[in-house]
Amino acid sequence: MTIAWSGVQRPVACREQDAVVEGVRLHYVEGPASGPPLLLIPGQSMPWQSYTKVLPILAERYHVFAIDVRGHGKSEHTPGHYTFSRLGEDVVAFVRDVIRAPALVSGNSSGGIMALHAAALAPSWIRGIVLEDPPLFTTELPRARDTWVQGFFEHTVRTLPDLPRYFSTLTIPKKRGVELMSFPRPLAWVLGGAIRRHQRLYPGAPVDLAWLPLHVRLFVRGLSEYDVDFTRACAEGRMYDLDQAADLSRVCCPALLVRAASFVHPTLGLVGAMGDEDVARAKQILPSLAVEEVSSPHVVHIAEPTRFVGFVDRVAAAARAA
């Protein structure tokens, strides 16, 4: 296939396929063999297409693989079996059984926690990691209960799979002030109508609305293919079975932590993946950890694709020199 999504600067030929690893079917896309292997892991609810902005550039330098995490996209749904430890094991198994060579791994958000655990579990298979705004230490109990994302998870569980209802009742914290900002009502009305129309015309297909901005298009598509039990596992705490400090202490490959924009809301707590204290703690545990702060939103590879590619290149160069 040739990727031809909005926001993609030039086409790149990729192959979509499935592989069964550790008894679970994972869907993934593979680029041409242009260099060392690189595995890309999207964040929660996002499909592999999250990386379409950076794939053309990365495919010139790396043998790129981008996966749908279990419970996402075309990968198998495994309700009742979502934990960070199991997801990290999926990464190790994919590198070992599909890529079949030590790989660089970059994970966004929850994908970053997966990449970190894989590096701790299987140092001989992971050459370097880019942790793209992962929720370090904020996805451990009881800390997870004290962040805004807990309410966001509860909203997701309460409203999905009814996408129009999800967007019409979604609220987002504002950086200034204490009130919540609703998803713009006119946009929610237009989006809800478009989703219902798409679902009538293409029953069972992913909801893909090409006229939306890329990040919103991907979010809608991802949610339309998503196993809501993945979020339920977070809301209930079932997902959080790792000691992330222990994982950091076991990392022996080059590692780069990217921290995106965040702030503390006066009543909702941390809005974002990490606070200052989380970054400082990570650096204290793993002194070799490189840290980059960006002012862009959570999905850096969409908001700042050129800078993201530079982060990958930086870790790749450190892995070559190691």
Secondary structure, 3 states (H helix, E strand, C coil): CECCCCCCCCCCECEEEEEEECCEEEEEEECCCCCCEEEEECCCCCCHHHHCCCHHHHCCCCEEEEECCCCCCCCCCCCCCCCHHHHHHHHHHHHHHHHCCCEEEEEECHHHHHHHHHHHHCCCCEEEEEEECCCCCCCCCCHHHHEHHHHHHHHHHHHCCCHHHHHHCCEEECCCCCCEEECCHHHHHHHHHHHHHHHHHCCCCCCCCCCCCHHHHHHHHHHHCCCCHHHHHHHHCCCCCCCHHHHHHHCCCCEEEEECCCEEECCCEEECCCCHHHHHHHHHHCCCCEEEECCCCCCHHHHCHHHHHHHHHHHHHHHHHC
